[in-house]
């Protein structure tokens, strides 16, 4: 897709393709561009470490935060390590472990969402994939520190929502956020996955659609196509937004933070 195509000319399917692009910045790219320091932490303390979830401590303007995000690879080798950004239950348990740690030490939580969905392999189901996602949804609803979730690429199914129970959800302009993929929607509704481009329009999965529906609070404009080479402007916008988010929630009590998160989802 050429640089000459303007944002207004893009269809929902065009944005799906941009969200899936291997050139698009990943969670680690944004972490390195936005935060001053980052120390990655590993493991769920139950089974193993999941490369599809990166998590750890970071600083921004001398404020320590917990950062958690889904991580895709660009090469086959990287994607094998990262499982194409599709977390296993171990990844969601690691994420929850660090969220509870953040709550204990009163650190804001910043989540980056970029996954086609949770891994659906037999071994993931055997280790409790559904329970792990459900546990995250339940626990995040009551976490007593502010949570900000930013959709930077694909936000697919429960695999994305497991990091999306936040006080605010933001999206990059050409990211997507949906209950399932357009291909899956077309296969279920029309028995034809080749109609995915039609499904993308019907599903209302773009950032503009979701902001209009009040499912996301903010849409961050991006250059097209967004890549590591031109991400500086977007990273600066996100950095400034995170600092403002932390400042706005700093004066709120723990009870107010939880109550506002609850009301956010009740009002959808």
For each residue, the residues with C-beta under 8 A, 3 or more apart:
1: 5 14 17 18 224 225
2: 5
3: 224 225
4:
5: 1 2 9 10 14 224
6: 9 10 224
7: 10 173 174 221 224
8:
9: 5 6
10: 5 6 7 14 15 18 174 224
11: 14 15 197 200 201
12: 15 16 197 200 201 203 205 206 209
13: 16 17 182 196 197 200 201
14: 1 5 10 11 17 18
15: 10 11 12 18 19 174 175 176 200 206 207
16: 12 13 19 20 176 182 196 200 205
17: 1 13 14 20 21
18: 1 10 14 15 21 24 174 224 225 226
19: 15 16 24 153 154 174 175 176
20: 16 17 24 116 153 154
21: 17 18 24 225 227
22: 72 74
23: 74 225 227 228
24: 18 19 20 21 152 153 225 226 227
25: 29 30 33 152 226 227 228 231 234 235
26: 29 30 71 72 73 74 114 152 153
27: 30 31 54 69 70 71 112 114 152
28: 31 32 54 69 71
29: 25 26 32 33 228 231
30: 25 26 27 33 34 69 112 152 231 235 238
31: 27 28 34 35 38 54 58 67 69 112
32: 28 29 35 38
33: 25 29 30 231 232 235 239
34: 30 31 60 235 238 239 242
35: 31 32 38 58 59 60 65 67
36: 58 59 60 61 62
37: 58 59
38: 31 32 35 56 57 58 67
39: 56 57 58
40: 54 55 56
41: 55 56 57 98
42: 49 94
43: 48 49 94
44: 47 48 49 50 90 91 93 94 97
45: 93 97
46: 90 93
47: 44 89 90 93 127
48: 43 44 90
49: 42 43 44 90 94
50: 44 53 83 87 88 90 91 94
51: 54 71 81 82 83
52: 70 71 82 83 84 85 86 87 88 91 115 119
53: 50 68 69 70 71 87 91 92 94 95
54: 27 28 31 40 51 67 68 69 70 71
55: 40 41 66 67 68 69 94 95 98
56: 38 39 40 41 66 67 98
57: 38 39 41 64 65 66 67 107
58: 31 35 36 37 38 39 64 65 66 67 110
59: 35 36 37 62 63 64 65
60: 34 35 36 63 65 239 242 243 246
61: 36 243
62: 36 59
63: 59 60 108 243 246
64: 57 58 59 105 107
65: 35 57 58 59 60 102 107 108 109 110 242 246
66: 55 56 57 58 98 99 101 102 107 108 109 110
67: 31 35 38 54 55 56 57 58 109 110 111 112
68: 53 54 55 95 98 99 109 110 111 112 163
69: 27 28 30 31 53 54 55 111 112 113 114 152 163
70: 27 52 53 54 85 87 91 112 113 114 115 159 160 163
71: 26 27 28 51 52 53 54 82 85 114
72: 22 26 78 79 82 84 85 114 115 153
73: 26 76 77 78 79 80 81 82 84 85
74: 22 23 26 78 79
75: 78 79
76: 73 79 80
77: 73 80 81
78: 72 73 74 75 81 82
79: 72 73 74 75 76 82 83 84 85
80: 73 76 77 83
81: 51 73 77 78
82: 51 52 71 72 73 78 79 85
83: 50 51 52 79 80 86 87 88 119
84: 52 72 73 79 116
85: 52 70 71 72 73 79 82 114 115 116 154
86: 52 83 115 116 117 118 119 120 159
87: 50 52 53 70 83 90 91 92 115 118 119 159 162
88: 50 52 83 91 92 118 119 121 123 124 127 129
89: 47 92 93 124 127 128 129 131 132 133
90: 44 46 47 48 49 50 87 93 94 127
91: 44 50 52 53 70 87 88 94 95
92: 53 87 88 89 95 96 118 132 133 135 136 162
93: 44 45 46 47 89 90 96 97 132 135
94: 42 43 44 49 50 53 55 90 91 97 98
95: 53 55 68 91 92 98 99 111 136 162 163
96: 92 93 99 100 132 135 136 139 140
97: 44 45 93 94 100 101
98: 41 55 56 66 68 94 95 101 102
99: 66 68 95 96 102 103 109 139 140 143 147
100: 96 97 103 104 139 143
101: 66 97 98 104 105 107
102: 65 66 98 99 105 106 107 108 109 143 145
103: 99 100 106 143 144 145
104: 100 101
105: 64 101 102
106: 102 103 145
107: 57 64 65 66 101 102 145
108: 63 65 66 102 145 146 147 148 245 246 249
109: 65 66 67 68 99 102 143 145 146 147 148 166
110: 58 65 66 67 68 148 150 242
111: 67 68 69 95 147 148 149 150 163 164 166
112: 27 30 31 67 68 69 70 149 150 152 163
113: 69 70 149 150 151 152 153 155 160 163 164 177
114: 26 27 69 70 71 72 85 151 152 153 154 155 175
115: 52 70 72 85 86 87 118 154 155 156 159 160
116: 20 84 85 86 154 156 157 159 181
117: 86 120 156 157 158 159 160 180 181
118: 86 87 88 92 115 124 129 133 157 158 159 162
119: 52 83 86 87 88 124 129 159
120: 86 117 124 125 129
121: 88 124 125
122: 125 126
123: 88 126 127
124: 88 89 118 119 120 121 127 129
125: 120 121 122 128 129 130
126: 122 123
127: 47 88 89 90 123 124 132
128: 89 125 131 132
129: 88 89 118 119 120 124 125 132 133
130: 125 133 134
131: 89 128 134 135
132: 89 92 93 96 127 128 129 135 136 162
133: 89 92 118 129 130 136 137 158 159 161 162
134: 130 131 137 138
135: 92 93 96 131 132 138 139
136: 92 95 96 132 133 139 140 162 163 165
137: 133 134 140 141 161 162 165
138: 134 135 141 142
139: 96 99 100 135 136 142 143
140: 96 99 136 137 143 147 165 166
141: 137 138 165 258 261 262 265
142: 138 139 258
143: 99 100 102 103 109 139 140 147 258
144: 103 254 255 257 258
145: 102 103 106 107 108 109 254 257
146: 108 109 167 245 246 249 252 257
147: 99 108 109 111 140 143 165 166 167 261
148: 108 109 110 111 166 167 168 169 170 242 245
149: 111 112 113 163 164 165 166 168 169 170
150: 110 111 112 113 169 170 171 172 220 238
151: 113 114 155 160 164 169 170 171 172 175 176 177 207 216
152: 24 25 26 27 30 69 112 113 114 172 175
153: 19 20 24 26 72 113 114 172 175 176
154: 19 20 85 114 115 116 160 175 176
155: 113 114 115 151 160 164 171 175 176 177 178
156: 115 116 117 159 160 176 178 180 181
157: 116 117 118 160 161 178 179 180 181
158: 117 118 133 161 162
159: 70 86 87 115 116 117 118 119 133 156 162
160: 70 113 115 117 151 154 155 156 157 163 164 177
161: 133 137 157 158 164 165
162: 87 92 95 118 132 133 136 137 158 159
163: 68 69 70 95 111 112 113 136 149 160
164: 111 113 149 151 155 160 161 169 177
165: 136 137 140 141 147 149 161 261 265
166: 109 111 140 147 148 149 169 261
167: 146 147 148 249 257 260 261 264
168: 148 149 217 218 245 264
169: 148 149 150 151 164 166 177 215 216 217
170: 148 149 150 151 216 217 218 219 220 238 241
171: 150 151 155 175 177 207 210 211 216 218 219 220
172: 150 151 152 153 175 207 219 220 222 226 234
173: 7 207 208 219 220 221 222
174: 7 10 15 18 19 207 222 224 225 226
175: 15 19 114 151 152 153 154 155 171 172 207
176: 15 16 19 151 153 154 155 156 200 205 206 207
177: 113 151 155 160 164 169 171 205 207 210 215 216
178: 155 156 157 181 182 185 203 205
179: 157 203
180: 117 156 157 184 185 188
181: 116 117 156 157 178 184 185 196
182: 13 16 178 185 186 196 197 199 200 203 205
183: 186 187 193 196 199
184: 180 181 187 188 193
185: 178 180 181 182 188 189 196 199 202 203
186: 182 183 189 190 192 193 194 195 196 198 199
187: 183 184 190 191 192 193
188: 180 184 185 191
189: 185 186 199
190: 186 187 195 198 199
191: 187 188
192: 186 187 195
193: 183 184 186 187 196
194: 186
195: 186 190 192 198 199
196: 13 16 181 182 183 185 186 193 199 200
197: 11 12 13 182 200 201
198: 186 190 195 201 202
199: 182 183 185 186 189 190 195 196 202 203
200: 11 12 13 15 16 176 182 196 197 203 205
201: 11 12 13 197 198
202: 185 198 199
203: 12 178 179 182 185 199 200
204: 209 210 213
205: 12 16 176 177 178 182 200 209 210
206: 12 15 176 209 210
207: 15 151 171 172 173 174 175 176 177 210 211 216 219
208: 173 211 212 219
209: 12 204 205 206 212 213
210: 171 177 204 205 206 207 213 215 216
211: 171 207 208 214 215 216 217 218 219
212: 208 209
213: 204 209 210
214: 211 267 268
215: 169 177 210 211 268
216: 151 169 170 171 177 207 210 211 219
217: 168 169 170 211
218: 168 170 171 211 241
219: 170 171 172 173 207 208 211 216
220: 150 170 171 172 173 234 237 238 241
221: 7 173 234 237
222: 172 173 174 226 234
223: 226 230 233 234
224: 1 3 5 6 7 10 18 174
225: 1 3 18 21 23 24 174
226: 18 24 25 172 174 222 223 230 231 234
227: 21 23 24 25 230 231
228: 23 25 29 231
229:
230: 223 226 227 233
231: 25 29 30 33 226 227 228 234 235
232: 33 235 236
233: 223 230 236 237
234: 25 172 220 221 222 223 226 231 237 238
235: 25 30 33 34 231 232 238 239
236: 232 233 239 240
237: 220 221 233 234 240 241
238: 30 34 150 170 220 234 235 241 242
239: 33 34 60 235 236 242 243
240: 236 237 243 244
241: 170 218 220 237 238 244 245
242: 34 60 65 110 148 238 239 245 246
243: 60 61 63 239 240 246 247
244: 240 241 247 248
245: 108 146 148 168 241 242 248 249
246: 60 63 65 108 146 242 243 249 250
247: 243 244 250
248: 244 245 251 252
249: 108 146 167 245 246 252 257
250: 246 247
251: 248
252: 146 248 249 256 257 260
253: 256 257
254: 144 145 257 258
255: 144 258 259
256: 252 253 259 260
257: 144 145 146 167 249 252 253 254 260 261
258: 141 142 143 144 254 255 261 262
259: 255 256 262 263
260: 167 252 256 257 263 264
261: 141 147 165 166 167 257 258 264 265
262: 141 258 259 265 266
263: 259 260 266 267
264: 167 168 260 261 267 268
265: 141 165 261 262 268
266: 262 263
267: 214 263 264
268: 214 215 264 265
